[in-house]
Amino acid sequence: DIWGLGVSIAECLLGKYPFEKPQSYFDYIEATMTENLLPRGRFSKECESFIRLCANVDPKKRPKTETLLKHPWIANANRSTEEFANWLDNILVEQAKRK
């Protein structure tokens, strides 16, 4: 779902789950409804906007996939296959070092 997409991208950007470990189920619910997933100013305004749209607490106000694909953070993204290949190679090298 769209909310899960926002949480997953935030987790990738932050390198950790975007919510503190809840003490109870109710703490988790409150955090998901009141906290911003990303700290303000750490990422681009387009990135923050995209995550905020995805994580809107009102499911009816979350954009559809088609709308998100047109968002500037996605539509203007660099799609260099060479850059992606280099990134993937680096990941594979790091994994090999860990073995």
C-alpha positions in Angstrom: 0.0 0.0 0.0 1.0 3.7 -0.4 1.6 4.2 3.4 3.9 1.2 3.5 5.8 2.5 0.5 6.4 5.8 2.3 7.6 4.0 5.5 9.9 1.6 3.4 11.5 4.5 1.5 12.0 6.5 4.8 13.6 3.4 6.3 16.0 3.1 3.3 16.9 6.8 3.5 17.4 6.8 7.3 19.1 3.4 7.5 16.7 2.5 10.3 13.0 2.1 11.0 11.5 5.6 11.1 9.7 5.1 14.4 11.1 4.5 17.9 10.5 1.1 19.3 7.0 1.3 20.8 6.3 0.2 24.4 2.8 -0.9 23.3 0.6 -1.3 20.3 -1.0 2.0 21.2 2.4 3.8 21.3 3.0 2.5 17.7 -0.4 3.7 16.5 0.1 7.2 18.1 3.6 7.4 16.5 2.4 6.5 13.0 -0.3 9.2 13.3 1.7 12.0 14.7 5.4 11.8 13.7 7.0 12.9 10.5 8.9 10.0 8.9 11.9 12.2 7.9 13.6 14.9 9.9 13.0 18.2 8.2 15.8 19.6 6.1 17.9 16.5 5.9 16.6 15.5 2.5 15.4 17.4 -0.5 12.0 19.2 -0.3 10.8 16.9 -3.1 11.8 13.8 -1.2 10.1 15.1 2.0 7.0 16.0 0.0 6.8 12.5 -1.5 7.2 10.8 1.8 4.6 13.1 3.5 2.1 12.4 0.7 2.6 8.6 1.0 2.3 8.7 4.8 -0.8 10.8 5.1 -2.7 9.5 8.1 -6.0 9.7 6.2 -5.9 6.9 3.6 -8.4 8.8 1.4 -5.9 11.7 1.1 -3.0 9.5 -0.1 -2.3 9.8 -3.8 -2.8 7.0 -6.2 0.2 5.3 -7.7 -0.3 7.1 -11.1 -0.1 10.5 -9.2 3.0 9.4 -7.3 4.8 8.5 -10.5 4.3 12.1 -11.7 5.7 13.6 -8.5 8.9 15.6 -9.1 11.0 13.5 -6.8 10.2 10.5 -9.1 9.7 12.1 -12.4 12.9 14.1 -12.2 15.0 11.3 -10.8 18.3 10.4 -12.5 17.8 7.1 -14.3 21.4 6.4 -15.3 21.9 2.7 -15.8 25.6 3.1 -15.5 25.2 4.8 -12.1 22.9 2.0 -10.9 25.3 -0.7 -12.2 28.1 0.9 -10.2 26.0 1.1 -7.1 25.0 -2.5 -7.5 28.6 -3.6 -8.0 29.7 -1.8 -4.8 26.9 -3.6 -2.9 28.1 -7.0 -4.3 31.7 -6.1 -3.3 30.7 -5.2 0.2 28.7 -8.4 0.6 31.6 -10.5 -0.6 33.9 -8.8 2.0 31.5 -9.9 4.7 31.6 -13.6 3.8 
